[in-house]
Amino acid sequence: MPVSPSAPWIPLGAGVAAILGIYAPVVPAMVAEWAAFPNLSHGFAIPFIAAYLIWARRERIAREALGSSPLGLPLVVLGLAALALGSLGGEPFLARVSLPVMLLGTVLFLAGARVARHVWSGIGFLLFMIPLPYLMRRRLFGGPTGARARSSGSRSRSSRARTIRSGGAPSTASSRRRTPAGSTASPFQ
C-alpha cells in the first residue's frame, strides 16, 4: 500500500494542533490586550506575518527529510514549565513567551533540525506579538505607557502654542503661577 506524501507530516501537524489547544486559555487575554491598547494592535498582524515567513519556505521545507531530534525535547519541557509557572503564578508574560519556545521545540523534536532550520524565523517572529509587562514597558520607554496615558491630562503643547500665537492665554489652572503677592498671573507675561 503506497504511503501518501503528506503522511509523514501528520505527527507534526498533530503536535502543533495540540500546542494550540494547550495555549487556548492564554491567547484570548493577549488578544484582548491587542484590542484594548492601540500601541499593541500590531499583535493582530504578527501571526499572519509569521505564517507567511514559513509558507514562503514551503518548497524547501517539503524537500527536507523528516527526522526526530532529541534536542527539541528540552525546549518542550522548558516551554511547558514556563507555561505552568506563568499560569499558576499569575505572570501572563512568562506563559505567553513559552508559546514560541514550545512550537520550536515541537518542530525540532518531531520534524528534526533540518526542518526547524527553515521555520525558526517564523516561530521566533511570534515573540513580537507578546505584550511586554507593564513595568518593563515603563522602564524601557519611560513614564506611563500607552496612548491613553499620553493623551490624558492638559492640552498638548501644540494646542497651547496655537493659543499663544492667536493672542489668547491658556485657560487651565495649571498654566497659571502664583506671584509674590499671592494673585495668579499668566506665565506668558
C-alpha positions in Angstrom: 0.0 0.0 0.0 1.6 3.3 -1.1 2.1 6.0 1.6 0.7 9.4 1.0 3.3 12.2 0.6 1.5 14.1 3.5 1.6 11.1 5.9 4.9 11.9 7.5 3.7 15.4 8.3 0.7 14.2 10.3 2.6 13.8 13.6 4.0 17.4 13.3 0.5 18.8 12.5 -1.0 16.9 15.4 1.8 18.2 17.7 1.2 21.8 16.6 -2.6 21.4 17.0 -2.0 20.1 20.5 0.1 23.1 21.4 -2.5 25.5 20.1 -5.1 23.6 22.2 -2.9 23.9 25.3 -2.5 27.6 24.8 -6.2 28.2 24.2 -6.6 29.8 27.7 -3.6 32.1 27.2 -4.3 33.6 23.8 -7.7 35.3 24.5 -6.3 37.6 27.2 -3.4 38.5 24.9 -5.8 39.3 22.0 -7.9 41.4 24.5 -4.8 43.5 25.2 -4.1 44.0 21.5 -7.7 45.3 21.1 -7.6 47.5 24.2 -4.3 49.3 23.6 -3.6 50.9 20.2 0.2 50.6 20.7 -0.2 46.8 20.9 -2.5 46.4 17.9 0.3 45.1 15.7 -0.2 41.8 17.5 -3.1 41.0 15.2 -0.7 41.0 12.2 2.2 39.1 13.7 0.8 35.6 13.4 -0.1 36.2 9.7 3.4 37.5 9.0 5.0 34.6 10.9 2.8 32.1 8.9 3.9 33.8 5.7 7.6 33.5 6.6 7.1 29.8 7.0 4.9 29.5 3.9 7.4 31.3 1.8 9.9 28.4 2.5 7.4 25.6 2.0 9.2 24.2 -1.1 12.5 24.0 0.8 10.7 22.5 3.8 9.0 19.9 1.7 12.3 18.8 0.2 13.8 18.1 3.7 13.7 14.7 5.1 11.8 14.4 8.3 13.5 13.1 11.4 13.3 13.4 15.1 15.8 15.4 17.1 16.2 14.9 20.8 17.3 18.5 21.1 13.7 19.5 20.9 12.6 17.7 24.0 14.4 20.1 26.4 12.7 23.1 24.7 9.3 21.4 25.0 9.9 20.7 28.7 11.2 24.3 29.2 8.1 25.7 27.4 5.7 23.5 29.5 7.5 24.6 32.7 7.2 28.3 31.7 3.6 27.9 30.8 2.8 26.2 34.2 4.8 28.8 36.2 3.2 31.7 34.3 -0.3 30.4 34.5 -0.2 29.3 38.1 1.9 32.2 39.3 -0.2 34.9 37.6 2.5 36.0 35.3 1.0 36.0 31.8 4.2 37.3 30.1 6.0 34.1 31.1 3.1 31.9 29.9 3.0 33.8 26.6 6.7 33.7 25.9 6.6 29.9 26.3 4.4 29.5 23.2 7.2 30.1 20.6 9.6 28.0 22.7 7.1 25.1 22.7 6.4 25.5 19.0 10.1 25.4 18.1 10.8 22.5 20.5 7.9 20.5 19.0 9.1 21.1 15.4 12.6 20.2 16.4 11.5 17.1 18.2 9.0 15.8 15.7 10.5 17.0 12.3 14.2 17.4 13.1 16.8 20.1 12.8 16.7 20.3 9.0 13.0 21.4 9.1 13.5 23.6 12.2 16.2 25.5 10.3 13.6 26.7 7.9 10.8 27.6 10.3 12.7 29.1 13.3 12.5 32.6 11.9 8.7 32.5 11.6 8.3 31.0 15.0 10.7 33.4 16.5 8.8 36.3 14.9 5.9 35.4 17.1 7.7 36.9 20.0 6.8 40.4 18.6 3.1 39.6 19.3 3.6 39.2 23.0 3.0 42.4 25.0 5.8 43.4 27.4 4.8 43.5 31.1 3.7 47.0 32.2 6.7 47.6 34.5 9.1 46.6 31.7 7.4 48.9 29.2 7.6 51.7 31.7 11.3 51.1 32.4 12.2 50.9 28.7 10.1 53.7 27.4 9.9 55.9 30.5 6.8 57.2 32.3 3.3 56.0 31.8 3.0 54.0 28.6 0.2 53.7 26.1 -1.8 56.1 24.0 -4.3 56.7 26.8 -1.6 57.8 29.2 -0.1 60.2 26.7 -3.4 61.7 25.7 -4.7 62.3 29.2 -4.0 65.4 31.2 -3.9 69.0 30.0 -3.8 70.2 26.4 -0.9 69.4 24.2 2.0 71.7 23.6 0.9 72.4 20.0 -2.6 73.4 21.3 -1.0 75.8 23.8 1.3 77.2 21.1 -1.7 77.9 18.8 -3.4 79.7 21.7 -0.4 81.9 22.4 0.1 82.7 18.7 -3.6 83.8 18.5 -3.1 86.2 21.3 -5.1 84.3 23.9 -3.9 82.8 27.2 -4.3 79.2 28.2 -7.4 78.7 30.3 -6.2 75.8 32.5 -5.5 76.5 36.1 -2.2 74.5 35.9 -0.8 77.1 33.4 -1.0 79.9 35.9 1.6 80.7 38.5 1.5 82.5 41.8 3.0 85.9 42.1 4.7 87.0 45.4 1.5 89.0 46.3 -0.5 85.7 46.1 -2.5 86.5 43.0 -2.4 84.4 39.9 -0.7 85.6 36.8 -0.3 84.1 33.3 3.2 82.6 32.8 3.3 84.4 29.5 3.7 88.0 30.8 
